[in-house]
């Protein structure tokens, strides 16, 4: 019988975390490293990437930064080759890149019908194309060829029910959820599991101005979110790590694919 430490150990695994230079992606990268995985930190910001690697190494983990533009298949392929040489063949892929852009946020001054098409396409590129589609195209087939892998895509509560103001972001994340379920079927017999994590509301750089006033007090939107969340608070980035390690571990979740784990404080469990 396996012990808990055996079930959730990622020793010998190589985890690629795209978007690890951000708040949530960075927390997941640190959590995977703490569980024993060698972590490839991918992102466009070298300073943040190297800082994330230093944090992981200072804690006793193994990580390396690889500059990468996830919206470019060529950049992903180049990073993939370097990862295999430096850390080994990837067995875990976490797609954590994404976010919303004020240009596609629906407001009284920027109604839906005035959202610029180029901004809409750019946001879909960020959340769906570069956030999920291209990385899965690059790393998924190699995992299938080796007969083993876990892909974890980051969805959103807005993938299930669209949120006010963020129509394009919601549409992109809904597509992430749908594509993940599609791939879970395509690659199930090839040893590659594809699942999603649905975070609730976690304050990050791109949404902080919507959630807090300059004096640090909550905005009306924050009060509305808390009122809709049974736990009556925002999530903390570290609270996503457990779900990620569970899905990453073949020992713990070998028969789990096509699943969405909600880490939302109960947000999607109620309507009013």
TINU-74393 format. One record per residue: x, z, y of N, C-alpha, C, CB in turn; residue in three letters. Coordinates in steps of 0.1 Angstrom, whole numbers, plus 5000, padded with zeros to 4 digits. Glycine has a CB too. Example, Ala and Ser with C-alpha at 12.3 -4.5 7.8 and 13.67 -1.06 7.14 Angstrom:
BEGIN
513250784943512350784955513250784967511350904955ALA 512850714978513750714989512950795000514150574994SER 
//
This chain:
BEGIN
500850004988500050005000500950005012499050125000UNK 500649915022501349905034501150025044501149775041UNK 502150065050502050175060501650105073503350255062UNK 501150195083500850145096501950075103500250255105UNK 503150125101504350065107504649925101505550155106UNK 504349915088504549785082503549675087504449795067UNK 502349725088501249635092501449575106499849715092UNK 502049655115502149615129503549595133501549715138UNK 504449575124505849545127505949395129506849595116UNK 506649355139506949215142508449175140506449175156UNK 509049265133510549245130510649105123511149355122UNK 511649025128511848895122511048785128511648905107UNK 510148815136509248715143509948675156507848765145UNK 509648545160510048495173508848455180510948365171UNK 508548525191507348515200507648435212506748645203UNK 506948335215507048255228505848305236506948105225UNK 506148355248505148395257505148315270505248555261UNK 504248225271504148145283503348215294503548005280UNK 503948225306503348305316503848445316501848305315UNK 504948475309505448605308506048655321506548615297UNK 506148575331506648625344505548685353507248505352UNK 504248675348503148735354502848875349501948655353UNK 501848945355501549085352501049095337500449135361UNK 500049025333499549035320500448975309498148975319UNK 500948855312501848795302503148875301502248655307UNK 503548935312504749025311504549145302505249065324UNK 503349205304503049325295503049285281501749385300UNK 502449165278502349125264503749095258501448995262UNK 504649035266505949005262506749135259506748935273UNK 506549235267507249365265506649435252507049455277UNK 505349425250504749485239505149415226503249475240UNK 505249285225505749215214507149255210505549065215UNK 507949265221509349305219509449445213510149285232UNK 508649535218508649675214508249675199507749755222UNK 507449585194507049585180508049515171505749515179UNK 509149465177510249415169510549265170510049445155UNK 509649185177509849045178510949005188508548975183UNK 511648895186512448835195511648755205513648755189UNK 511748775218510748715227511348615236510048825235UNK 510748495236511148395246510248405258511048255239UNK 510848445269510048455281510048325289510648565291UNK 508848255290508748125296508048135309508148025286UNK 508548065319507848065332508747975341507648205337UNK 508247955353508947875363509747955373507947795371UNK 509448085374510248175383511348245376509248275390UNK 512548195378513748245371514048385375514948155375UNK 513848425387514148565391513248665384513948585406UNK 511948625383510948715376511248715361509548675379UNK 511548595356511848585342513048665337512148435338UNK 514148655345515248735342515048885343516448695350UNK 514248925353513849065355513049115343513049085368UNK 512149025337511349065326512249085313510248965323UNK 513248995312514149005301514949135302515148885301UNK 515449165314516249285316515349415312516649305331UNK 514049415316513249525312513149545297511849505319UNK 512949425291512849425276514149475269512449285270UNK 515249425274516549465268516849615271517649375274UNK 516549655283516849795287516049895278516449825301UNK 514849845272514049925263514449905249512649885265UNK 515549835247516049815233515549685226515749925225UNK 514849595233514349475227515249355228513049445233UNK 514849245223515649125223514749015229516049085208UNK 515348955240514548855248515548765255513548925257UNK 515048645258515748555266514748475275516648455257UNK 515248435287514348355296514648215294514548405311UNK 513548135295513747985294512847925305513347935280UNK 513447865315512747805325511847685320513647745336UNK 510547695323509647595318508447575326509247635303UNK 508047445328506847405334505847375323507047295345UNK 504847455321503947435309503047315311503147565307UNK 502947265323502147145326502847015322501747145340UNK 504147035317504946915314505246925299506246905322UNK 504946825291505246825277506746815275504546705270UNK 507346745284508846725282509546865285509346625292UNK 509046935295509647065298509447165286509047125311UNK 508247155280507947245269508847205257506447235265UNK 509047075254509847035243511247075245509746885242UNK 511747065257513147115260513347265258513547075275UNK 512347345262512347485260512247515245511247555268UNK 511447445238511347465224512647455216510247365218UNK 513347345220514647325213515647435216515247185218UNK 515647475229516547585233516247715226516547605248UNK 514947745225514447865218514947865203512947875219UNK 514747755197515147745182516647775181514847615176UNK 517447725190518947745190519247895193519647655199UNK 518647945203518948085208518348195200518548095222UNK 517048185196516348295190515848265176515148335198UNK 515648135173515048095160513748025162514948215151UNK 513247975150511947905151510747995155511647835137UNK 510047955165508848035169507848055158508247975181UNK 507348175157506248205147505048265154506748305137UNK 505148295167504048345175504048275189504248505177UNK 502948235193502748165206501648235214502548015205UNK 501948295225501048355234500848275247501348505237UNK 499748215249499448135261498848215272498648005258UNK 499648275281499148365291499148315305499848495290UNK 499548185306499548135320498148095324500448005320UNK 497948115337496548085342496348155355495548115332UNK 495148135361494748205373493748115381495948235381UNK 493348175392492448105401493148075414491148195404UNK 492647975421493147925433492147935444493647775432UNK 492447995456491448015467490847875470492148075479UNK 491447765468490947635472489747605463491947525470UNK 489647665451488447635443487547755442488947585429UNK 487747855450486847965450485647935459487548095456UNK 484447955453483247925460482848035470482047895450UNK 482747995483482348095493481448025503483648145501UNK 480948095512479948035522480747925530479448145532UNK 481947945533482747845540483247725531483947905547UNK 483247755518483747655508482747645496485247695503UNK 481647585499480647575488481047485477479247525494UNK 480347495466480747425454480947275457479747445443UNK 479947215464480047075467481147025475478747025473UNK 481847125481483047085490484347115483482947155503UNK 484347165471485647185464486347055462485347255450UNK 487647045467488346925466488646885451489746935473UNK 488546765448488746715434490146745429488346565433UNK 491146725438492446745434492746895431493446695444UNK 492146975439492247125436491647165423491747205448UNK 490447105421489747135408490547085396488347055408UNK 491146965397491946915386493247005384492446775388UNK 493847045395495047135394494647265387495547155408UNK 493447325390493147445384492847435369491947505391UNK 492247325365492047295351493347265344491147175349UNK 494347205351495647185346496347325343496547105356UNK 496147415352496747545351496247625339496647625364UNK 494847625338494247715328494047645315492947755334UNK 493847515314493547455302494647365297492247365303UNK 495047265305496147175301497447245299496247055311UNK 498047305309499247375308499147505302499947385321UNK 497947565304497647705299497447705284496547765306UNK 497047595278496647605264496947475256495247635262UNK 496447365261496447235254497947185251495847125263UNK 498747175261500147125259500947215251500747095272UNK 500947345254501747435245501347435230501647585250UNK 500047425228499547415214500047285208498047425213UNK 500047175215500447055210501947055207500246945221UNK 502747135215504147135213504547235201504847185226UNK 504047355201504447455192503647455179504447585198UNK 502347415180501447425168501947345156500147385172UNK 502247215158502647135147503847185139502846995151UNK 504847235147506047285141505747415132507047325152UNK 504747495137504347605129503647565116503447705137UNK 502747455118502047405106503047345096501147295111UNK 504047285101505047225092505747335084506047145099UNK 506047455090506647565083505647645075507447645093UNK 504347625078503347695070503047835075503647695056UNK 503347865087503148005092503248015107504248095086UNK 502248085113502248105127500948165132502447975134UNK 501048225144499948285151499948245165499948445149UNK 498848185169498648135183497648225190498347985184UNK 497948285201497048365208496848315222497548515208UNK 495648265225495248215238494448315246494448085237UNK 494748325259494048425267492848355274495048485278UNK 491748405271490448355276490048445288489348355266UNK 488848475290488348555301486848585299488548485315UNK 486448695304484948725303484148605309484648855311UNK 484748535319484048425325483948305316484748385338UNK 484648305304484548205294483248215287485648205284UNK 482648335287481348365280480248345290481348505274UNK 480348405301479348395312480048365325478448525313UNK 479648255332480348225344480148325355479848085349UNK 481248355362481248455373480948385386482548535373UNK 480348455395480248405409481548375415479348505417UNK 481548275423482748225431483748145423483448345437UNK 483948175410485048115403484548015393485948225396UNK 483847915397483247815388484247735380482347725396UNK 485247695387486247605380487147685370487147535391UNK 487547805375488247895366487447925353488648025373UNK 486147955355485247985344485147865335483848025349UNK 485047745340484947635332486147605324484647505340UNK 487347625330488547615323488747715312489747625333UNK 488447835314488547945304487547925293488448085310UNK 486347875296485347835285485947735276484047795291UNK 486647635282487247525274488447585265487847415283UNK 489147685271490247745263489647815250490947855271UNK 488547885252487847945241487347845231486648035246UNK 486747735235486247635226487347565219485447535234UNK 488447535226489547465220490247555209490547415230UNK 490347675212490947775203490147775190491047915209UNK 488847775191488047775179488147645171486547805182UNK 488347535178488547405172489847405164488547295182UNK 490947455171492247455164492347555152493347495174UNK 491547665153491547755142491047685129490647875145UNK 490147595131489647525119490647415115488247455122UNK 491247345124492147245121493347295113492547175134UNK 493847405117495147455112495047575102496047495123UNK 493847605098493647725090494247705076492147745088UNK 494247595070494847575057496347545058494147455050UNK 496847545070498247515072499047635075498547405083UNK 498447755074499047885076499147925091500447875071UNK 498447855099498547885114497147935118498947765122UNK 497248055123495948125128495848105144495948275124UNK 494648075148494448065163493348155167494147915167UNK 493648245176492648345181492748355196492848475174UNK 491748425202491848445216491648595219490748365223UNK 492148635231491848765236491048745249493148845239UNK 489948805251489248805263489448925272487648785260UNK 490248925282490449035291489249055300491749025299UNK 488949175303487949195314488649185327487249335312UNK 488449275336489049275349490249355350488049315360UNK 491349285352492749345353493249305367493649305341UNK 493449395376494049355389495349285388494149475398UNK 495549165394496749095394496949035408496748985383UNK 498048965410498448915423497348825428499748845422UNK 496848735420495948635425494548685428495848525415UNK 494148805423492848845426492748975434492048865413UNK 493949035437493949165444493249165457495449205446UNK 493349055465492649045478491149045477493148925486UNK 490648995465489248995463488749135459488848895452UNK 489649215454489249335448489449465457489949355435UNK 490449455466490749565474490949525489492049635469UNK 490449615498490649585512492149625515489649675520UNK 492449595528493849615532494249765531494049565546UNK 493249855533493549995532493450055518492450065541UNK 493349965508493350005494491950045489494250115493UNK 490950045497489650085492488949965485488750125504UNK 488049985476487449875468486549795476486749935456UNK 486549665474485549575480484249585473486149425480UNK 483249525479481849515473481949455460480849445482UNK 482849355458482949285445483449375435483949155446UNK 484449465438484949565429483849665425486149635435UNK 483149705435482049805431481049735422481349845444UNK 480749605424479849535415480449525401479549395420UNK 481749495400482449485387482449625380483849435389UNK 482749725387482749855380481349895376483349965390UNK 480349865384478949895380478549815368478049865392UNK 479149705365478749625353479649655341478849475357UNK 480649735343481549775333481349915328483049765337UNK 480849935316480550075311481650175313480150065296UNK 482850135312483950225314484250255329485250175308UNK 483550185338483550205352484950205358482850335355UNK 485750105354487150095359487649965356488050205354UNK 488849925361489549815358490449845345490449765369UNK 490849735338491849755327493249765333491649645317UNK 494049825324495549825327496249735318496049975326UNK 497249665323497849555315498349605301499049505323UNK 498749725300499249775287498049785277499849905288UNK 496849785281495749795272495449665265494549835280UNK 496149555268495949435261496949425249496249315270UNK 497949505249499049495239498649515225500149595243UNK 497749615222497349645209496649525202496449765209UNK 495749465209495049345204496049235201493949295214UNK 496949215210497949105208498849125196498849095221UNK 499349255194500149285182499349265170500749425183UNK 498149305170497249295158497149145154495849355160UNK 496849055164496648915161497948845158496048845173UNK 499048895163500348835161500848875147501348885171UNK 500548985142501049035129500348965117500849185128UNK 501048895109500548835097500048945087501548735090UNK 500749045087500349155077499049225081501449265077UNK 498849235094497649305099496449215100497849365112UNK 496649085103495448995105495548865098495348975120UNK 496048865086496248735078495048665076496948775065UNK 493848725076492548655073491748645086491848735062UNK 492448655097491748655110492048525118492048785119UNK 491148435119491348315127490048275134491948205119UNK 490148215145488848175152488148285159487948105143UNK 488848395160488248515165488548545180488648645157UNK 487648605187487948635201487748795202486848565211UNK 488848855206488849005208488649035222490149065202UNK 487549105225487249135239487949275243485749145241UNK 488649265253489349395259488749405273490949385258UNK 487549445274486849435287486149555292485849325286UNK 486449665285485749795289484249795287486049825304UNK 483749695279482349685276481649585286481749815277UNK 482349515294481749435304480649335298482749355311UNK 481049275287480149175281479049235272480949075273UNK 478949365271478049435263476749455270478549565257UNK 476649435283475349465290475049355300475449595296UNK 473849355305473449255315473349315328472149185311UNK 472549425329472349495342472649645340470949465348UNK 
//
